[in-house]
């Protein structure tokens, strides 16, 4: 027979578990791959991850603007993150994902990325020098134990970048 506990005890237990979970993930980062580059995002900025859905092409837009996606009745503008950086376009395949980044910041923006790489612990990464021509939204860089270089994406800075917001060709 299951042990009976009061609602107050249950709420206190649940609150303690939630507090512990948030402190464990506070140092966590989401890893993504965009083209050949590895990127990290704060979990609070990462938003929802959805499989690549059909995109509606928008004429007279830049080549990196992948189109519009209908995600549960909401339209999201989709930018090919690798293409936006002037690199190869992201293939549309089973591993490609849409990362909804704008919802927290009041916009329906999504990044088309090559694949999701899961959670990374910032404590296992070593800071390294940033490339001299790095944009404001990529002002931190790290390496991991395998020698991979990770750039940290500042979503707020990306959404404020005029080049990212200007999609017209």
N, C-alpha and C positions, 0 to 999 in steps of 0.2 A: 504494500500500500504506500502511496506517495505521501511524503511528509507535508502536512498542512502548515502554511505560513501566512502571516497577515499581509494585507495589501501594502501596508507601510514598510514591512521588511522586504517585500518583493521590489517595491519602488527604490528603496535604498540600495539593494543589491544591483538592480538594473542601472541605477545612476552611477554606482562605483565601476561597473563593467564598461559603461559608455565612456566615463572619464579616463579609464585606463586605455581603452582602445584609441581615443583621440590623442592621448599623449604618445602612444606607440607610433601612430601614423603621422604625427606632426613633423617628424624628421624625414618622412618618406617622400619620394619623388616618383612621378610616373615617367617611365622610359618609352620613347617612341623612336621609330626610324623613319626618316623622310629622305628618300633617295639613298645615298650612301652615308648620310650623316646621322649621328645619334643625338637625340635631344632629351632633355629633362624638363618637366613641368612640375610646379607645386601641385599637390593633389587638390588643393582648394581652387586652383585655376583650371584644372584639367577638364572639368565638365563631363558629360556623358560620352561614352564610346559606342558607336553603332556600326554594324556592318555596312559596307558600301551599298547604297541604294541607287536606283536609277536616277541619273541627274538630267535635268532639263537644260539644254544649251541656251545660253543667252547671247544673241548676236551683238556685235560691235563692242566686245569686251576683250581685255588682255588675254593672252594665251594661257596664263596661269590661272585664270578664273575658270574653274571646272564647271560651274553651273549652279542651279538651284536644286536643292533636295527637299522633298516633302517628308518630314519626320513627324509621324503621328498628327498630321494636320497642320503642323507649323512649317513655314518655309524658311530654309536656312541657306544663306549664300555660302558656297563652297570654294575655297581657294586651295589649289594644289600647292602645298607648302614647299616642296622641292622645286617646282616650277617657279614659284614666287621668288626664290633665291637665285634664279637664273640657271638652275641645273636641270637635269633630265626630268621629264614629266613622270608622275607617279603612274604605274600601270594599274589598270582597273582589273583586279583579280580577287581571288578568295581571301587573301591575307590583307588586302587594303582595307582601311577603316576610315570612318569619319569621326573626328574628335570635335565635339560641340564645345567651343571655347567661349563663345560670347554671351551665353545666357546669364552668367553671374554679373556681367558688365553691361547688361541692358541691350545686347544686340543678338541677332540670330546668325552668328558666324560659325563656320565649321572649317576645319583643316582636313584635307585629304592627305593621309599619310600611308607609307608603304606597309607598316605593320606596327603592332603594339608589342612592347618588350617587357611590360610588367612593372612592378614596383622596384625601386632602387633605394638603398639606404644611403643618405648623404654622408654618413660617417665612414662608409667604405670607399669613398671617392677622395681623390687628392686634387686641390685647386691647382690650375695651371694658368699661364698667361693667355689672355684673350687675343685673338688676331687683331692687328692694328686697325683694320677697316671694318671691324664688327659693328653692326647696327646697335642702337640703344636697346633693342629688345633681345639682344644676345650678348649681354655684357659680362657673363660668367662662363667659365669653362672648367672641366674636370677631366681626370683620367681615372680609369678603374684598374683593378688588379690584372686584367688581361691586356692592358695597354690601349684600350679603346678611348678615344677622345669624345667627350660628351659636352654639348653646349646647353646652357640653361636658357629656356625660353621664358621671357617675361611677357605674359599674355596681355597685360594692361598696356605695356609699351607698344606691342605689336598692333593692338586695336587702335592706338593713337597715331600710328605711323601713317602719314598721308599717302605714301606709296602703296600701302596695303589697302587702304580704304578707297583709293581711286582705281576702279576697275575698268573704266571706259578706255577703249582703244584709241 
